[in-house]
Structure formats: C-alpha cells, structure tokens
Amino acid sequence: MTPVWLEFERPIIELEQKIDELKIIAQDEKLDVEGEIKQLETKIVHLSNEIYSNLTPWQRVQLARHPNRPYTSDYIKLILTDFIELNGDRCFRNDPSIIAGMGKIDGKSIVFIGQEKGRTTKEKIYRNFGMPHPEGYRKALRIMEMGEKFGKPIVALIDTPGAYPGIGAEERGQAQAIAKNIMAMCTLKTPIIVIVIGEGGSGGALGIGVGDIVLMQEYAFYSVISPEGCASILWKDSKKAEEAAKSLRLTTQDLLEFKVIDGIIPEPKGGAHRNFSEAANMLKQAILTQLNCFSSIELNTLVEKRIKKFQSMGMYKV
C-alpha cells in the first residue's frame, strides 16, 4: 500500500523517516548509530502518547477513514479460516459492498458479514465505496437467517459512510430493506456480535447493526449522519465538519457513555492501519470473549434482552 499519513501524524512520521535514514547510513558506512536510534524511538513513544491521547473528534473521524485502515476483507484473511463467501439476495443481484458467508474463528463456526470499501480505485468502484444497495442488505439478512437455522452465531462488521442514496437503490426499496433487517435482527434466535471497525454511518450501519453486543474499535466512529452532511444541513457549509463532529458526540467514549455501545476494542498505538496483525488479534480476542459469554444463555432470553437493550436507548414519550 502507498504510505499515507494525516497532518497530525506528520511529526511521528518524520521521526520514523529519520530512523530509516540513520539505518541506511549505518549500513552503508558501517557506523554505530544505535544510541541515536534509541533516542528517536523514545521520542516517538512520548510523542505518540501525547498526540493519540488528545485527539479531537474530527481527528478520530479522519483515523476511522484512513485509506490504509484494515477493511473487512483484511480481517477475514487474518482471523478466519475456511471462509466460504455466499452471494446474491435471490431477488435481484449480488452486492459486493457487503461480504457475507460462513467460516471458523479458532475452530468455532460462525456466520460472518461485513461492509467492504475496497482498496484500489478499481476495487472501490466494484465495492461501491462501501455503500450497500438494498440487495446487499437482503443478502445479509438471507445469510443471517441461515445462521439462525443452523445455530451459528453471527458476527457483523460495520464500515460504511452510509447506504447508497442513488435513484436505483431507492426504486428497489432501500429504506424498506434496512427497516426489515433491523426488525428481523431483533428476533433472530442466535447470538449476534456487531463491531464498528471504521465508519458507522447512518441507516447504512444500522442495516446490519442490531446485536446482543455492539462494540467499536478505538478509533472508529458511529453517527446518525456524517460530519460533512450535518454541517451542510445545520450551517449550509460542509467546511464546518470539524465543528459538527464535536457536536455529534460520535466517538467511542461518547457512545459508551450513552450506552449505545457495550465496549471498546483497543487498537495499536496510532491506529489499526499501523499494524494489521496486532489490530486483527485484538479484534479476534474480543469476538472470542463474547462468543464464550453466549454459551450458557437460553435463546429466548437472548432475544428478550436484545429487544430491551434497543428499546432502552434514547428518550421518548408514549
């Protein structure tokens, strides 16, 4: 992948580049620069702690959207074995923006669903930039119902700017497909683990986002609308996205406080894009921990608790 860094990461990247340059010089001229390298590495640790402990909501949004961040397809390769992808909604076509199938995690069979953005330009177009069509949600529901039928737990990874808002998607029932998924996921008699691994955008996220446990990776975000969309509506100026991100309360800490999510999965220092393997291992351990928790819960009780969990969110009057 082409190296990409965000503006607030620049001081760290510059120090890392200096270390690389010193290593090359030391190798070419046979110099001992171990002391200088250790000093720079210590400086990187202190600088990283300072920067990543004080990120603004907008900077967290930028990290969640980082082009080198691991996607669903990356996690499939890193944490699953014997994965078999299943395609099509049995009504219209297959939607590549949602990957669905069955596989094993540490020998445990699961149904796995995730939104996929695509890495290269060609892949992004093929995956529709991670914005599902209604047939994507219908495919996801078909596979989830298969999981219920065969008694397999469901793991769903959310990473989308939102459901595709095009005319064709609306003509084929985009809102209905999302609403049907939300309703159906409330009563599926099998454990459901939902994890936001990047962007959790609007109804596009909710279409696979109803679970017994909802987790977020540390630098992901989850929101009813994108900061740019919010700024365009409230201030008629998308350039005020940074201000909107602060007002939306979309960070992991905010959502944990509001009890919208149940837990936060740590990421490698600097974000998941800095170390795919470590990020995948943290994600895998979180999934295994939750799967073990479900082993002794009766299915009807599980469904009742899931419904109550989502009914208790927000404030409303009857």
Residue frames as qw, qx, qy, qz and C-alpha x, y, z in Angstrom:
[[0.000, 0.887, 0.462, 0.000, 0.00, 0.00, 0.00],
 [0.330, 0.601, -0.047, 0.727, 1.11, 3.56, -0.68],
 [0.364, -0.303, -0.544, 0.693, 2.12, 5.25, 2.59],
 [0.137, -0.693, -0.312, -0.635, -0.46, 7.84, 3.64],
 [0.373, -0.294, -0.597, 0.646, -0.42, 9.96, 6.76],
 [0.115, -0.879, -0.437, -0.150, -2.69, 12.54, 8.29],
 [0.179, 0.795, -0.169, 0.554, -1.48, 16.04, 9.17],
 [0.540, -0.725, 0.280, -0.322, -1.41, 15.41, 12.93],
 [0.967, -0.138, 0.147, 0.155, 0.65, 12.25, 12.32],
 [0.566, 0.763, -0.185, 0.252, 3.38, 14.17, 10.46],
 [0.186, -0.796, 0.524, -0.240, 5.76, 14.74, 13.43],
 [0.803, -0.251, 0.535, -0.081, 5.76, 10.97, 14.15],
 [0.858, 0.470, 0.177, 0.109, 6.27, 10.05, 10.50],
 [0.314, 0.871, -0.316, 0.208, 9.18, 12.47, 10.20],
 [0.430, -0.638, 0.616, -0.168, 10.93, 10.87, 13.17],
 [0.883, 0.046, 0.467, -0.020, 10.36, 7.39, 11.73],
 [0.699, 0.701, -0.021, 0.143, 11.85, 8.54, 8.43],
 [0.014, -0.849, 0.495, -0.186, 14.92, 9.85, 10.28],
 [0.702, -0.359, 0.608, -0.093, 15.37, 6.42, 11.90],
 [0.875, 0.383, 0.289, 0.065, 15.15, 4.74, 8.48],
 [0.435, 0.853, -0.227, 0.180, 17.74, 7.17, 7.09],
 [0.314, -0.731, 0.583, -0.162, 20.09, 6.51, 10.01],
 [0.848, -0.092, 0.521, -0.032, 19.81, 2.75, 9.49],
 [0.773, 0.612, 0.091, 0.140, 20.71, 3.13, 5.81],
 [0.161, 0.879, -0.391, 0.219, 23.70, 5.36, 6.61],
 [0.577, -0.551, 0.585, -0.148, 24.87, 2.96, 9.32],
 [0.902, 0.146, 0.405, 0.042, 24.68, 0.02, 6.93],
 [0.649, 0.734, -0.017, 0.201, 26.45, 1.82, 4.07],
 [0.215, 0.788, -0.406, 0.409, 29.20, 3.43, 6.12],
 [0.746, -0.137, -0.594, 0.267, 29.37, 0.86, 8.94],
 [0.035, -0.456, 0.340, -0.821, 28.66, 3.42, 11.68],
 [0.280, -0.340, -0.834, 0.332, 27.29, 2.77, 15.18],
 [0.214, -0.302, -0.076, -0.926, 24.10, 4.86, 15.48],
 [0.431, -0.380, -0.818, 0.007, 22.25, 2.61, 17.92],
 [0.215, -0.370, -0.495, 0.756, 22.23, 5.32, 20.60],
 [0.176, 0.150, -0.159, -0.960, 20.73, 7.95, 18.28],
 [0.421, -0.194, -0.729, -0.504, 18.09, 5.47, 17.08],
 [0.374, -0.405, -0.781, 0.294, 17.06, 4.59, 20.63],
 [0.053, -0.316, -0.270, 0.908, 16.70, 8.29, 21.47],
 [0.319, 0.045, -0.397, -0.860, 14.47, 8.85, 18.46],
 [0.444, -0.268, -0.829, -0.209, 12.40, 5.74, 19.29],
 [0.252, -0.407, -0.650, 0.590, 11.87, 7.02, 22.84],
 [0.102, 0.244, -0.004, -0.964, 10.85, 10.38, 21.44],
 [0.374, -0.106, -0.666, -0.637, 8.34, 8.67, 19.13],
 [0.370, -0.378, -0.836, 0.146, 6.76, 6.82, 22.06],
 [0.123, -0.430, -0.429, 0.784, 6.33, 10.03, 24.09],
 [0.188, 0.187, -0.273, -0.925, 5.07, 11.98, 21.07],
 [0.362, -0.200, -0.806, -0.423, 2.60, 9.22, 20.13],
 [0.275, -0.447, -0.764, 0.374, 1.23, 9.08, 23.66],
 [0.010, -0.396, -0.196, 0.897, 0.76, 12.84, 23.66],
 [0.264, 0.111, -0.467, -0.837, -0.90, 13.03, 20.22],
 [0.436, -0.197, -0.798, -0.367, -3.20, 10.00, 20.42],
 [0.246, -0.402, -0.743, 0.474, -4.30, 10.75, 23.97],
 [0.054, 0.546, 0.242, -0.800, -5.61, 14.16, 22.91],
 [0.136, 0.197, 0.714, 0.658, -7.29, 13.55, 19.57],
 [0.384, 0.193, 0.139, -0.892, -10.24, 15.75, 18.66],
 [0.691, 0.327, 0.578, -0.286, -13.48, 14.14, 17.39],
 [0.599, 0.738, -0.139, -0.279, -12.60, 15.28, 13.86],
 [0.091, 0.621, -0.775, -0.066, -9.16, 13.69, 14.05],
 [0.496, -0.044, 0.844, -0.201, -10.81, 10.44, 15.15],
 [0.711, 0.572, 0.256, -0.319, -13.09, 10.65, 12.11],
 [0.396, 0.758, -0.481, -0.192, -10.00, 11.06, 9.91],
 [0.192, -0.403, 0.892, -0.066, -8.39, 8.00, 11.51],
 [0.649, 0.222, 0.662, -0.301, -11.57, 5.95, 11.00],
 [0.679, 0.697, 0.102, -0.207, -11.46, 6.89, 7.31],
 [0.221, -0.676, 0.609, 0.351, -7.72, 6.34, 6.90],
 [0.737, 0.463, -0.314, -0.378, -7.22, 4.80, 3.43],
 [0.421, 0.386, -0.814, 0.110, -4.74, 2.25, 4.81],
 [0.530, -0.260, 0.562, -0.579, -7.01, 1.12, 7.63],
 [0.092, -0.008, 0.990, 0.107, -7.85, -2.64, 7.64],
 [0.583, 0.016, -0.206, -0.786, -11.15, -3.45, 5.95],
 [0.867, -0.081, 0.294, -0.393, -13.49, -6.42, 6.32],
 [0.882, 0.402, -0.244, -0.008, -11.61, -8.38, 3.62],
 [0.267, 0.601, -0.638, 0.401, -8.36, -7.92, 5.55],
 [0.483, -0.358, 0.598, -0.530, -9.87, -9.19, 8.80],
 [0.946, 0.132, 0.020, -0.295, -11.36, -12.20, 7.00],
 [0.727, 0.477, -0.455, 0.191, -7.85, -13.21, 5.91],
 [0.140, 0.531, -0.620, 0.560, -6.33, -12.56, 9.32],
 [0.393, -0.245, 0.633, -0.621, -8.85, -14.02, 11.77],
 [0.849, 0.142, 0.217, -0.460, -10.98, -16.56, 9.89],
 [0.151, -0.275, 0.902, 0.296, -10.28, -19.99, 8.46],
 [0.183, 0.284, 0.924, 0.181, -12.32, -22.00, 5.97],
 [0.269, 0.493, 0.233, -0.794, -14.28, -18.91, 4.95],
 [0.272, 0.335, 0.793, 0.429, -16.86, -19.55, 2.23],
 [0.167, 0.240, 0.024, -0.956, -18.43, -16.44, 0.69],
 [0.263, 0.500, 0.825, 0.016, -22.10, -16.65, -0.21],
 [0.039, -0.114, 0.248, 0.961, -23.52, -14.31, -2.83],
 [0.218, -0.299, -0.637, -0.676, -26.82, -12.91, -4.04],
 [0.321, -0.010, 0.463, -0.826, -30.11, -11.82, -2.48],
 [0.215, 0.271, 0.936, 0.073, -32.25, -14.27, -4.53],
 [0.276, 0.769, 0.463, -0.345, -34.20, -11.29, -5.87],
 [0.348, 0.920, -0.046, -0.177, -32.02, -9.01, -7.98],
 [0.664, 0.578, -0.381, 0.281, -28.23, -9.47, -7.86],
 [0.751, -0.325, -0.290, 0.496, -25.16, -9.76, -5.66],
 [0.031, -0.974, 0.055, -0.220, -23.97, -6.59, -3.93],
 [0.760, 0.207, -0.371, 0.492, -20.15, -6.65, -3.47],
 [0.048, -0.649, 0.289, -0.702, -20.26, -3.84, -0.89],
 [0.692, -0.442, 0.397, -0.411, -21.33, -6.45, 1.67],
 [0.413, 0.320, -0.853, -0.011, -19.28, -9.62, 2.10],
 [0.736, -0.279, 0.316, -0.530, -21.22, -12.48, 3.71],
 [0.703, 0.242, -0.662, -0.095, -20.51, -16.11, 4.35],
 [0.861, -0.492, 0.033, -0.126, -19.51, -18.76, 6.87],
 [0.512, 0.559, -0.559, 0.336, -16.16, -19.51, 8.42],
 [0.797, -0.433, -0.366, 0.206, -14.34, -20.51, 11.58],
 [0.017, 0.802, -0.357, 0.478, -12.60, -18.50, 14.27],
 [0.165, -0.444, 0.809, -0.349, -10.37, -20.67, 16.44],
 [0.078, -0.057, -0.993, -0.068, -12.40, -23.67, 15.28],
 [0.253, 0.469, 0.637, -0.557, -15.76, -22.08, 16.17],
 [0.220, 0.404, 0.679, 0.573, -18.16, -21.90, 13.20],
 [0.062, 0.575, 0.330, -0.746, -19.75, -18.50, 12.67],
 [0.412, 0.739, 0.451, 0.285, -21.73, -16.52, 10.13],
 [0.402, -0.412, 0.048, 0.816, -19.67, -13.50, 9.11],
 [0.311, 0.811, 0.426, 0.251, -20.97, -10.32, 7.48],
 [0.392, -0.559, -0.013, 0.731, -19.11, -7.10, 6.78],
 [0.398, 0.901, 0.135, -0.113, -19.21, -3.95, 4.71],
 [0.719, -0.127, 0.322, 0.603, -16.28, -3.53, 2.34],
 [0.135, 0.872, -0.009, -0.470, -14.98, -0.26, 0.83],
 [0.818, 0.486, 0.110, 0.287, -12.26, -1.58, -1.45],
 [0.580, -0.548, 0.129, 0.588, -8.61, -0.52, -1.50],
 [0.316, -0.076, 0.473, 0.819, -7.70, 0.40, -5.09],
 [0.336, 0.262, -0.098, -0.899, -9.73, 2.61, -7.43],
 [0.470, 0.018, -0.752, -0.461, -10.99, -0.45, -9.28],
 [0.302, -0.244, -0.879, 0.276, -11.97, -2.16, -6.02],
 [0.096, 0.283, 0.394, -0.869, -13.67, 0.98, -4.69],
 [0.462, 0.157, -0.335, -0.806, -15.87, 1.17, -7.77],
 [0.486, -0.060, -0.851, -0.189, -16.63, -2.56, -7.57],
 [0.305, -0.324, -0.775, 0.449, -17.50, -2.29, -3.86],
 [0.100, -0.784, -0.397, -0.467, -19.38, 1.00, -4.40],
 [0.105, 0.538, -0.382, 0.744, -17.14, 2.64, -1.78],
 [0.160, -0.089, -0.851, 0.493, -18.74, 0.52, 0.93],
 [0.415, 0.119, 0.202, -0.879, -22.24, 1.93, 0.35],
 [0.250, 0.145, 0.956, 0.046, -24.66, -1.01, 0.13],
 [0.410, -0.100, -0.452, -0.786, -27.66, -1.24, -2.18],
 [0.739, -0.210, 0.227, -0.599, -30.91, -2.82, -0.92],
 [0.920, 0.156, -0.343, -0.104, -29.83, -6.17, -2.37],
 [0.360, 0.420, -0.675, 0.488, -26.78, -6.03, -0.09],
 [0.386, -0.265, 0.533, -0.705, -29.00, -5.80, 2.97],
 [0.891, 0.042, -0.024, -0.452, -31.27, -8.55, 1.63],
 [0.732, 0.326, -0.579, 0.151, -28.23, -10.76, 1.07],
 [0.049, 0.383, -0.677, 0.626, -27.05, -10.05, 4.62],
 [0.653, -0.156, 0.338, -0.660, -30.46, -10.98, 6.02],
 [0.902, 0.183, -0.304, -0.246, -30.58, -14.18, 3.97],
 [0.573, 0.332, -0.663, 0.348, -27.21, -15.26, 5.38],
 [0.196, -0.323, 0.584, -0.719, -28.14, -14.26, 8.93],
 [0.819, -0.060, 0.101, -0.562, -31.33, -16.31, 8.71],
 [0.823, 0.258, -0.505, 0.028, -29.16, -19.21, 7.56],
 [0.205, 0.377, -0.690, 0.583, -27.08, -18.71, 10.70],
 [0.558, -0.203, 0.390, -0.703, -30.22, -18.89, 12.82],
 [0.896, 0.118, -0.220, -0.367, -31.36, -22.04, 11.00],
 [0.817, 0.208, -0.491, 0.220, -28.10, -23.87, 11.65],
 [0.691, -0.697, -0.155, 0.117, -27.50, -22.45, 15.13],
 [0.674, 0.147, -0.055, 0.722, -24.42, -20.41, 14.23],
 [0.218, -0.761, -0.216, 0.571, -23.58, -17.09, 15.94],
 [0.467, 0.775, 0.245, 0.348, -23.40, -14.00, 13.73],
 [0.443, -0.509, 0.023, 0.737, -20.52, -11.52, 13.62],
 [0.392, 0.814, 0.349, 0.248, -21.18, -8.30, 11.68],
 [0.477, -0.290, 0.034, 0.829, -18.51, -5.69, 10.89],
 [0.218, 0.909, 0.347, -0.079, -19.73, -2.16, 10.15],
 [0.389, -0.397, 0.259, 0.790, -17.68, 0.14, 7.93],
 [0.294, 0.571, 0.611, 0.462, -19.77, 2.39, 5.70],
 [0.043, 0.009, -0.055, 0.998, -20.31, 6.10, 5.07],
 [0.518, 0.258, 0.363, -0.731, -23.99, 5.16, 4.64],
 [0.615, 0.349, 0.705, 0.048, -26.35, 3.20, 2.43],
 [0.263, 0.068, 0.510, 0.816, -26.20, 4.11, -1.26],
 [0.228, 0.545, 0.417, -0.691, -28.64, 7.01, -1.90],
 [0.021, 0.150, -0.617, -0.772, -28.98, 6.60, -5.68],
 [0.612, 0.114, -0.094, -0.777, -32.27, 6.54, -7.59],
 [0.653, 0.112, -0.713, -0.230, -31.98, 2.83, -8.45],
 [0.249, 0.002, -0.838, 0.486, -31.43, 1.91, -4.80],
 [0.330, 0.118, 0.387, -0.853, -34.47, 3.93, -3.76],
 [0.660, 0.149, -0.364, -0.640, -36.56, 2.33, -6.52],
 [0.650, 0.046, -0.758, -0.022, -35.62, -1.12, -5.23],
 [0.686, -0.629, -0.287, -0.227, -36.64, -0.31, -1.66],
 [0.427, 0.409, -0.536, 0.603, -33.54, 0.90, 0.18],
 [0.322, -0.411, 0.400, -0.753, -35.38, 2.16, 3.28],
 [0.891, -0.158, -0.050, -0.422, -37.58, -0.93, 3.43],
 [0.829, 0.214, -0.476, 0.202, -34.59, -3.27, 3.17],
 [0.200, 0.384, -0.568, 0.700, -32.83, -1.54, 6.07],
 [0.550, -0.313, 0.257, -0.731, -36.00, -1.42, 8.18],
 [0.935, -0.034, -0.244, -0.255, -36.70, -5.10, 7.54],
 [0.653, 0.273, -0.579, 0.405, -33.16, -6.02, 8.62],
 [0.100, -0.386, 0.494, -0.773, -33.48, -4.03, 11.83],
 [0.760, -0.208, 0.105, -0.607, -36.78, -5.72, 12.66],
 [0.929, 0.103, -0.350, -0.070, -35.54, -9.20, 11.75],
 [0.480, 0.375, -0.608, 0.510, -32.25, -8.90, 13.65],
 [0.393, -0.445, 0.379, -0.710, -34.17, -8.05, 16.83],
 [0.844, -0.147, 0.268, -0.441, -35.72, -11.52, 16.90],
 [0.697, 0.405, -0.591, -0.030, -33.11, -13.82, 15.34],
 [0.841, -0.500, 0.147, -0.148, -32.61, -16.74, 17.73],
 [0.865, 0.115, -0.115, 0.474, -28.86, -16.84, 17.60],
 [0.438, -0.684, -0.047, 0.582, -26.15, -14.66, 19.23],
 [0.485, 0.771, 0.170, 0.377, -25.23, -11.52, 17.28],
 [0.519, -0.547, 0.017, 0.656, -21.99, -9.57, 17.76],
 [0.408, 0.858, 0.197, 0.244, -21.74, -6.22, 15.97],
 [0.580, -0.465, 0.071, 0.665, -18.43, -4.34, 15.67],
 [0.335, 0.941, 0.037, -0.035, -17.85, -0.91, 14.11],
 [0.810, -0.143, 0.181, 0.539, -14.38, -1.13, 12.56],
 [0.350, 0.130, 0.232, 0.898, -14.29, 2.23, 10.76],
 [0.258, -0.090, -0.062, -0.960, -17.19, 4.43, 9.75],
 [0.062, 0.406, 0.894, -0.180, -20.58, 3.71, 11.24],
 [0.077, 0.064, -0.180, -0.979, -22.73, 5.90, 9.03],
 [0.521, 0.057, -0.038, -0.851, -26.47, 6.43, 9.47],
 [0.869, 0.069, 0.240, -0.426, -29.03, 3.77, 8.48],
 [0.687, 0.511, -0.513, -0.056, -26.38, 2.14, 6.32],
 [0.106, 0.377, -0.826, 0.405, -24.74, 0.96, 9.54],
 [0.559, -0.083, 0.523, -0.639, -28.00, 0.06, 11.30],
 [0.800, 0.260, -0.294, -0.453, -28.95, -2.30, 8.47],
 [0.806, 0.074, -0.568, 0.153, -26.50, -4.85, 9.96],
 [0.159, 0.477, -0.478, 0.720, -26.13, -3.16, 13.35],
 [0.699, -0.465, 0.087, -0.537, -28.61, -4.76, 15.75],
 [0.632, 0.212, -0.722, 0.187, -26.79, -7.10, 18.10],
 [0.738, -0.571, -0.349, 0.086, -26.66, -8.57, 21.58],
 [0.555, -0.572, 0.072, 0.600, -23.26, -6.93, 21.91],
 [0.467, 0.843, 0.095, 0.248, -22.22, -3.81, 19.99],
 [0.652, -0.493, 0.112, 0.565, -18.51, -2.97, 20.11],
 [0.411, 0.909, -0.052, 0.041, -16.33, -0.36, 18.43],
 [0.764, 0.111, -0.113, 0.625, -12.67, -0.29, 17.60],
 [0.403, -0.537, -0.257, 0.695, -10.95, 2.51, 19.46],
 [0.081, -0.366, 0.200, 0.905, -10.68, 4.99, 16.58],
 [0.051, 0.426, 0.782, 0.451, -13.92, 4.15, 14.79],
 [0.212, 0.111, 0.262, -0.935, -16.95, 6.44, 14.87],
 [0.008, 0.437, 0.893, 0.107, -20.70, 5.84, 14.82],
 [0.084, 0.303, 0.159, -0.936, -23.17, 8.57, 13.90],
 [0.474, 0.590, 0.588, -0.285, -26.64, 9.30, 12.56],
 [0.529, 0.842, 0.091, 0.055, -25.03, 11.41, 9.81],
 [0.728, 0.169, -0.060, 0.662, -21.55, 12.25, 8.56],
 [0.301, -0.579, -0.179, 0.736, -19.96, 15.43, 9.96],
 [0.103, -0.058, 0.438, 0.891, -19.97, 16.92, 6.45],
 [0.185, -0.486, -0.739, -0.428, -23.65, 16.12, 5.99],
 [0.345, -0.691, -0.529, 0.350, -24.52, 17.55, 9.38],
 [0.260, -0.430, 0.038, 0.864, -22.58, 20.76, 8.66],
 [0.020, 0.159, 0.595, 0.788, -24.28, 21.13, 5.28],
 [0.270, -0.622, -0.700, -0.225, -27.72, 20.89, 6.88],
 [0.409, -0.717, -0.405, 0.392, -27.14, 22.99, 10.00],
 [0.246, -0.692, 0.093, 0.672, -24.77, 25.65, 8.68],
 [0.659, 0.735, 0.131, -0.090, -25.10, 25.25, 4.91],
 [0.228, 0.822, -0.519, 0.041, -21.35, 24.78, 4.85],
 [0.977, -0.036, -0.203, 0.057, -19.66, 21.37, 4.72],
 [0.468, 0.524, -0.442, 0.558, -16.37, 23.02, 5.70],
 [0.390, -0.549, 0.398, -0.623, -17.69, 23.19, 9.25],
 [0.852, -0.050, -0.506, -0.121, -17.43, 19.39, 9.51],
 [0.429, 0.181, -0.658, 0.591, -14.90, 19.68, 12.34],
 [0.294, -0.187, 0.359, -0.866, -17.39, 21.65, 14.44],
 [0.795, -0.075, -0.234, -0.554, -20.15, 19.19, 13.54],
 [0.701, 0.106, -0.688, 0.154, -18.01, 16.19, 14.57],
 [0.108, 0.155, -0.634, 0.750, -17.65, 17.70, 18.03],
 [0.507, -0.077, 0.180, -0.840, -21.40, 18.31, 18.37],
 [0.767, 0.044, -0.485, -0.417, -22.42, 14.87, 17.12],
 [0.558, -0.477, 0.604, -0.311, -20.72, 13.08, 20.03],
 [0.886, 0.322, -0.223, -0.248, -19.65, 10.25, 17.72],
 [0.229, 0.570, -0.765, 0.192, -16.51, 8.95, 19.44],
 [0.618, -0.101, -0.778, 0.047, -16.21, 5.64, 21.24],
 [0.187, -0.081, -0.637, 0.743, -16.07, 7.30, 24.66],
 [0.387, 0.005, 0.036, -0.921, -19.23, 9.31, 23.96],
 [0.695, -0.033, -0.506, -0.510, -21.18, 6.30, 22.71],
 [0.506, -0.079, -0.803, 0.304, -20.07, 4.11, 25.61],
 [0.034, 0.059, 0.471, -0.880, -21.26, 6.83, 27.99],
 [0.543, 0.071, -0.088, -0.832, -24.64, 6.94, 26.21],
 [0.567, -0.034, 0.800, -0.192, -24.84, 3.11, 26.31],
 [0.695, 0.545, -0.169, -0.437, -25.21, 2.95, 22.54],
 [0.672, 0.385, -0.630, 0.059, -22.26, 0.54, 22.52],
 [0.870, -0.477, -0.091, -0.085, -21.16, -2.05, 25.07],
 [0.744, -0.479, 0.240, 0.398, -17.40, -1.87, 24.80],
 [0.304, 0.883, -0.313, -0.174, -14.30, -0.53, 23.06],
 [0.951, 0.059, 0.101, 0.286, -11.73, -2.74, 21.32],
 [0.309, -0.776, 0.283, 0.472, -8.21, -1.26, 21.67],
 [0.750, 0.652, -0.021, 0.114, -6.12, -0.59, 18.59],
 [0.753, -0.006, -0.053, 0.656, -2.36, -0.49, 18.09],
 [0.226, -0.689, -0.089, 0.683, -0.82, 2.85, 19.01],
 [0.004, 0.368, -0.417, -0.831, -1.58, 5.24, 16.16],
 [0.698, 0.318, 0.011, -0.642, -4.49, 3.22, 14.81],
 [0.881, 0.073, 0.464, -0.057, -5.21, -0.13, 13.19],
 [0.687, 0.721, -0.084, 0.031, -3.51, 0.95, 9.94],
 [0.031, -0.810, 0.577, -0.104, -0.15, 0.96, 11.74],
 [0.098, -0.305, 0.943, -0.084, -0.23, -2.76, 12.49],
 [0.684, -0.014, -0.421, -0.595, -2.77, -5.01, 10.75],
 [0.602, -0.013, -0.792, 0.100, -1.76, -8.17, 12.60],
 [0.128, -0.060, -0.656, 0.741, -1.98, -6.63, 16.06],
 [0.439, 0.038, 0.049, -0.896, -5.31, -4.97, 15.25],
 [0.696, 0.001, -0.578, -0.426, -6.69, -8.25, 13.92],
 [0.459, -0.039, -0.820, 0.340, -5.57, -10.14, 17.03],
 [0.114, 0.063, 0.474, -0.871, -7.29, -7.58, 19.29],
 [0.601, 0.056, -0.203, -0.771, -10.47, -7.90, 17.23],
 [0.648, 0.030, -0.747, -0.146, -10.29, -11.69, 17.28],
 [0.261, -0.045, -0.785, 0.560, -9.85, -11.86, 21.06],
 [0.332, 0.066, 0.264, -0.903, -12.83, -9.55, 21.56],
 [0.689, 0.054, -0.424, -0.585, -15.01, -11.77, 19.37],
 [0.574, 0.012, -0.810, 0.116, -13.90, -14.96, 21.13],
 [0.021, -0.005, -0.637, 0.770, -14.54, -13.41, 24.55],
 [0.523, 0.083, 0.088, -0.844, -18.10, -12.52, 23.57],
 [0.686, 0.079, -0.623, -0.368, -18.77, -15.90, 21.94],
 [0.381, 0.002, -0.845, 0.376, -17.81, -17.61, 25.19],
 [0.204, 0.035, 0.454, -0.866, -20.23, -15.38, 27.12],
 [0.631, 0.080, -0.204, -0.744, -23.18, -16.56, 25.00],
 [0.369, 0.142, -0.914, -0.090, -22.61, -20.28, 25.56],
 [0.108, -0.225, -0.878, 0.408, -24.83, -20.50, 28.66],
 [0.303, 0.254, 0.196, -0.897, -27.66, -18.12, 27.66],
 [0.427, 0.415, 0.803, -0.038, -31.02, -19.55, 26.56],
 [0.248, 0.228, 0.509, 0.792, -32.03, -18.25, 23.12],
 [0.148, -0.774, -0.545, -0.288, -35.43, -16.85, 24.07],
 [0.461, -0.764, -0.170, 0.419, -33.79, -14.96, 26.93],
 [0.468, -0.151, 0.321, 0.810, -31.16, -13.67, 24.49],
 [0.101, 0.513, 0.552, 0.649, -33.84, -12.25, 22.18],
 [0.325, -0.842, -0.430, -0.007, -35.73, -10.63, 25.07],
 [0.510, -0.611, 0.009, 0.606, -32.56, -8.94, 26.33],
 [0.384, 0.096, 0.439, 0.807, -31.67, -7.76, 22.80],
 [0.037, -0.704, -0.533, -0.469, -35.07, -6.12, 22.32],
 [0.432, -0.839, -0.274, 0.186, -34.95, -4.45, 25.74],
 [0.577, -0.296, 0.147, 0.747, -31.42, -3.23, 25.02],
 [0.214, 0.239, 0.417, 0.851, -32.52, -1.24, 21.99],
 [0.234, -0.760, -0.536, -0.284, -35.84, -0.16, 23.45],
 [0.520, -0.707, -0.251, 0.408, -34.00, 1.48, 26.34],
 [0.477, -0.009, 0.181, 0.860, -31.96, 3.77, 24.06],
 [0.024, 0.364, 0.285, 0.886, -32.91, 7.43, 23.78],
 [0.124, 0.287, 0.570, -0.760, -35.74, 9.43, 25.24],
 [0.213, -0.239, -0.626, -0.712, -39.32, 9.35, 24.05],
 [0.392, 0.062, 0.492, -0.775, -42.90, 9.90, 25.22],
 [0.094, 0.270, 0.940, 0.186, -45.77, 7.50, 24.63]]
